[in-house]
Amino acid sequence: MRMPVRLAVDALVAGGVIAYPTEGVFGLGCLPDEPRALARLLAIKERDAAKGLILLAADAGHLAGWVADDDLDRLPPPAPAAPVTWLASPGPRISPLLEPLLMGRHATVAVRLAGNPVALAICRGAGMPVTSTSANRSGRPVAANRYLLRRGFAGLVDYVAPGDCGPARGPSEIRVLATGAVVRPARA
């Protein structure tokens, strides 16, 4: 494992919050089974917990238990240039303690298969999904480059992973897995 990825994974495993590049924007993340880290991530972002978070995974196998088996089998492969976050039925690993932090007020869990090489390596290194939410304070613009990311979050997160966003340009589209209905179109 390359050194920066190792440092990101070490920070996650220690219960930390990291900033990292994703397919279209910089993200903030932690391990989804760490309630203190989830609460800290929401506080850093100033995000209403009712909105929920995305689980970003290296492959569908990492989502086993986080997503209901039937939905896990239907999850399409990633499309890095046009990433889609899928709203799926939750699995048994989303306990009553984690549910309000991960799912918010929703009956579904938001999941995406990573397409950015740095995000993919971090998820692989963690061996499980990593939460993902855009690197911005709620209602403010997303950090558009590494300089703004470091300037805005270096003192608030435990590690800022080096790397570039891409290949998409902006946040992912959000769709309902059961129907394919678009909840949020892709934004550039």
N, C-alpha and C positions, 0 to 999 in steps of 0.2 A: 504494500500500500504506500503510495507516495506520501511524503511527510506532511503537506498541508491537509490532506484528507485524514491522515492519522490524527493530527491535532484537532480537527473538527469532531471526529468520532470520539476522541478522548474527552472533549468538552461535553458532548452529548451524554456519554456513559456516566460522567460525573454529575449528571443532573443539570447541566447547563443549557444555555440558550445561545444559538449561533446565528450569524448572518451568512448567506450563501447565494450564489447565482442559480437561477432556475432557467427554464426555457425562454421566458419572456421578460421577467423582472427579477430583481433581487428579493430574496425571501428571508424571513426569520423563522427559526424552527427549534424544536426540542424533541425529545422522545415522547411519544404519545401516552406512555404508561407512567409518567412522572407528574403527578398532580401539582406539585410545587413549581416545577419548571413551566407547566402549562399556565398556571396563574401568573407567574413572573412574565412570561411572553405576552400575555394579554395586557398586563400592566405597562410593559415597555412600549407596546404599540398603542396603548390607550384605547383598546378595542373592547366593545361590548361583547361579553361572553355569549350572549344570545345569538350572535352571528355564526358561531362555529368556526372550525378550522379545517384545513385540507390535510389529508394523510398522503404524503408523497412516498412512493415505493419504487424499488429497483425492478421488481417483477411481481406478478400476481401472487406468487407464493408468499411474499412478505406480508401480504394483506390477509392471509389465512387467519381466521378468528376475529379479525377486525371488521370483515365484511361477511355477510351471510353466504354460505356455500353456493347457493343457486346464483347469486349475483357475481360471485367470484368467477364462476365458470363462464359468465357472459361478458366479462370485462374485455374490451378490445385492446389490441396492442397499442403502444404509444405512437403518437404522431408528433415528433419533436417540433416540426415547423408549424404545426397547427394543434397545439396541446389542448386536450379536453379533460376537464375535471368532471367526474361522474358522481352523481348522487345515487348511492346504493343503500341497501338495507344493512343495518349494523349487525355485526357478529357478536359472539359471547365475550370477547375480550374487552368490549366497551362496557365496563361495569357502571353501576349507578353513580359511582364517584367520578368517573371519567366522562360520562355522557353529557352533562351540562357544559363541560369545558371543550369537548371535541365537537359535539353536535349542536350545541346551543339550544335554540328553540325548535330545531328541525327534527323530523322523524327519520331522517336519512343521515348517512355519513358521506362526506365529500372525499373522493379518492382520485389520485392521478398517478399514472406510471411515468417515472422520470425519463426525460429525453435529453436533458443537459448533462454533459459528461461529468461535471463536478458534482452536481446533485445526485446523479446516478452512483458515483463512487462513494459519496457519503452514505447513501442509503445501503449500498452493498456492505460497506464497512461496519455500519451499525447492525446489519443483519435483520433489520425491521424497518417499518415506515418511520418517517420523520415528519413532524408537522410542518406545514408550509402556509405562510401568510405573507402578503407583500411587505417589504421593508419600508414602512412609512408609519407615521403617527396617524391614527384614524382620521379620515377626511382630508389628509394632506397628500401632496404628490409623492409617488414612489421615488426612492433614490434612483436616479437615472444613470449613475455611473459609480465606479468604485470609490472615487474621491468623496462623493456625497454620502455614500454608504458608510464609509469609515468616519466621516465627520459627524454624521447623525447618530451612529450606533456604536462606535468603538468603545465608548465608556459604559455602555449599557449591556452589551452582550459579552459572553465569555470568549468568543472567537469569531473573527471575520475571515471566512474562507476566501482565498484568492481565486480569481477566475472571472470569466465573462458570461453574461447572459446570452441566451440564444439556443437555437436558431430562430425562435419566434420573436415577434415585436409587440410585447404587451402581455397583459394577464390572459389566462386561459379562458376558453369558452367553458360554460358550465351547462351540463345536460343531465336529464333524468335517465338513468341506466335502463329502467323498465320500459320506457316509451321512446327515448331519443329526443324528447322535447327539450328545446333550448330554453334555459332559465336565464342565462346571461350570455350574450354574443361575445365573440372574441373582440378585444379592444387593441388598437394599435397605438 
